[in-house]
Structure formats: structure tokens, C-alpha cells
Amino acid sequence: MASQPLLLLLLALYDAEDNAFQGQTHHHLASYELYERLLARFARREVIKHGPSLSEQAIAKAVELELLRLSVAALAMANRGRQWVTGDELDTDLKALLPEESLPAADAGLRAGLSRGQVTVGRFFFVHRTEALRDAETLHSYEFLHATFGEYLAARLIVSELTALAESERAQAGRVRKPALDDTFLHALLSFSALCTGRYLLGFLEQGLHDRAGHVADETLSLLLSLFREAMQERIADVYTDYRPAPRTIPARHALYAANLLLLVHALDRHVTGCDLFPDARDPVAAWRGIALLFKSQMLPSEWTAFAGLVDVRRVWQGERREIQVRRLDPADDERPLTDCADPVTRTPPSAPDVYWSQGWGPSHRYRDFCGWRHRDHSRLVHDADLLCDEDTDALLNFARGLVDAGDGVLLTSFAGVKSGRARSAAQVLVELWETGESFSACHSEALWICLHSLSPRSPGTRHRYLDVVGQQWRRAGRPLDPHWLETAHSVIEADGRTARPRHDHEAMTLLYEQALQ
């Protein structure tokens, strides 16, 4: 903070009053707590200036109300995706969120009475006001002199509301008939913009939850998960119908609320599994896929980019069942063992998706029972991409357009298990053949195996073209045929001939193999 002139001034003003910093009993003061003390002091000074005879209890209540109004002003900017708010917008938001506190001030003599928005921001020097004249009417807009003020105040209100709900849940824990949880105010705050778009907001939330909600951390986590599960359900009542800071659709508000609840789970420094998020789902992975697609479809591109840059989904096995772990993205996690789960898990290789995991075929039987298979008709992949109009999907499928146009799109969706324990597509092996070095022979052996076990014998033309491309790699590389590869290839063909496949298929494969070597 001391590296920036305005914030340095605030630190100096803070310390000027009874040497506040030198009087600290410890030297480690988190920025959340420091901003709390700074703004609370300014609010207290203004309250005492306008009500010098108030009792200490009344002063404390008035200070909290001042900071609450400023927090609404901060969210008025954040939920509109900008650093400023007009006077009319602020008055509308205050009236919608704090109706009991939103009556305009009385007229003062010949001067027009100030609106609640003007009163809220007019007392604090760290709010900048601009004016413009349009058709003889003066228009006002407000912004904080530094972005950290607004993001701290927004975090403060969210932490305060979340802590109050968690404390209420703890107080009601022993009751047989618990009252329904009222999260309508929190929903109004968190359903118009993604928390991850603020530069400092998540940091303030993390510190605030640690400082203010540490005593109810477990209740807060349980509350967030409960609200996340209900986020996709129809809301019976919304008492804040007049609060509309941004034109977001109902699906978008559901998506943003759920995504923000998940970010708050991460702010608690917790990670969750698919079963934690969807305990009643038969397949939590499928449930996660649905909500992740909703997030991407309903968020603004900048919101989705920021969200995807913060959330890490790990594909793991929990026994024979596929599972996911949703946690805050941290590059250092690749170095840590996953020892914080109730059941032992096995992480899939980070380099590429494990198609066994995608199919739900567990470690104990997938290599034995599934040799080769076709995932789906490749033309459906292209059709789905056209239907979704998703830029990322188009980018991934663009490289395969040549195969599809040449009639070999089946290579994209034909898979076979290989000795390395992975399952690979025919197209993937071809790509690796272009780049491979020392594993040239091994890659060709896998190509022959995949040709035999994943490409249908009903499409001999595809098999012939595939083996022909594989054989051409030897000639283009200027290498003699590897005796080890020849031996392996012969054994693969002989093993295929001993299976229950029709005899003509074995003979056709042998002929194609010999042609490919010519």
C-alpha cells in the first residue's frame, strides 16, 4: 500500500492518530483488517461530526450503517462491470436493497434535499464525484479514488452476510424444526457479476472469511454447498425484484450465483469433490459437466476466462468409480500427493484426457474387457460443434477437418487399448508418428494394433489408407524396416487370426500389411 501515494496518505492519517501502527501488539496486519480500521475510523469521525451527543452504542450502529451503504455503492459498480455509478443508479440500488434506510433526506432551507446516494458518498473524501449538465439537469456520477476501496467494501458486505447466515445455521443446528434458510439478500448480491473479475476482490474475501468467519468455517462450508445445490432450482420468492444493476437473464443469474458460491468455497481454502457438490446424482461427473456448460454459456467471455483461470478440476479414480476434485488452481498442486480425501484416489495423467476415465471404465477391468471400440459417429462431433457455436470446440476440431473431408473422420472416434495402459485413438497415433523419434518402432506397433482392433473390418478402404500412411512413415524417414517391429507386427496379425474374427478379415489384414511394407 505504501508504494501508492493515495494509500500512503491513508496510512499516514491512520498512524497520525495515537501512533496506531507503533501501538500494534503484532506487526502482521492483513490488508482486510487494515482497510476495516481505516474506513471505520473515517466513518466514525463523520458520525460524531453530525451527531456529537450520540451514545457509544448508537455511534457503533451508525458507523456500521455508513459502511453498509458504502458497500452497496461498491457493489453497484461491481455488478455493473465498471468503476463508477451514476447518482440515479445508486439511489435505485439503495432503495431496492435497503428500503428501510432509503428515504431521501429532508429539504434544508432553500436548497434541495440530498438524495440517499449523495448522503452516502458525500461524506468520504475517497469517493470522487463528477457532474454534468444535460437539459438544465445536473447529473452526478461517483467512483472510488482507488479500486481497492470498492473491492474491499464489496467483500465486506458479502463476508458479513455469509457469516450471519452461518452463525444462524449454527444456532439452529439443535432444533428439530429448523426455519427455512433465507439467502435472498446474498443471491441478490452475487447473481449479476462474477467475483473473479475483480483484481483484489477474491483476496479480500479470502482474508475476510478467515478473520470474520473462522469460528464458523465448517458451518460456512456446509452453507455454501447447500446453497450451491439449490442454486439451479426455481426460486419461490425474490424480495429484491427491484434490484437490477445489470440486464442478466434468469439462467445467467442462476449460473453466476452458483459459480460465485464455488469461488467462495475456494476462498475458504477448501476443495470439494463431485459427490460433495451433487450428493444425490447418480453420476456427479455428468452433473458437473452440465453446470460447467451452463457457466460457460451464460458468463461473459471475460468472466469465463477469469473463472477458468482460477478453478482446477482434477479427474481421479475413487476405487472403481470416476470422480472429480474441484479446487483452486495452483500450479504447485502438481507436486503434491492427493492425501486429503476420505478415500484414496489415483490421478489421471495430466498430459491428455484419459478416455477410460471418460467412459467410466475402472482400473480393474478396463484393460481386460475393452480392447477396441468406437465412441460415436464422428459426424455427430461436427454436428454438435455447429450446434453449440463454441469457439473452443471449433478450435479443437479444426485440425481434424481434413480427416473428415477425406472420409476418414472415423479415425477420431476409434479407440483401442495399448500395452502402456492407455487408450488411444487412431488419429492420435498418426499425429505422434509425425513427431516421434526414439519410439518410432513402438509407435508403429501401436498403429497396427489400433488398426486391427479399432477400425471396423466393414471399412477395408479406411484400414488400407491407414496402414498405407503408417508404412509411408518408414520410407519418408529413410529408415530400413526394424526387425523388432516386423516381428511384433507378425505376432499381432497372427494373434488377430486366432480370435473369433472372420477368416477373411485376417487374410485381408495380412494382405494390407504386406502392401503397406512394399
Buried (B, 14 or more C-beta within 10 A) or exposed (E): BEEEEEBEEBBEEBEEEEEBEEEEEEEEEBBBBBBBEBBBBBBBEBBBEEEEEBEEEEBBEBBBBBBBBBBBBBBBBBBBBEEBBBBEBBBBBBBBBBEEBBEBEEEEEEEEEBBBBBBBBBBBEBBEEEEEEEEEEEEBBBBBBBBBBBBBBBBBBBBBBBBBBBBBBBEEEEEEEEEEBEBBBBBBBBBBBBBBBBEBBBBBBBBBBBBBBEEBBEBBBBBBBBBBBBBBEEBEEEEBEEBBBBEBEEEBBBBBBBBBBBBBBBBBEBBBBBBBBBEEBEEBBEBBBEBBEBBBEBBBEEBBEBBBEBBBBBBBBBEEBBBBBBBBEEEEBEEEEBEEEEEEBEBBEEEEEBBBBBBEBBEEEBBEEBBBBEBEEBEEBBEEBEEBEBEEBEEEBEEBEEBBEEEBBBBBBBBBBBEEEBBBBBBBBBEBBEEBEEEBBBBBBBBBBBBBBBBEBEBBEBBBBBBEBBBEBBEEEEEEBBEEBEEBBEEBBEEBBEEEBEEEBBEBBBEBBEEBBE
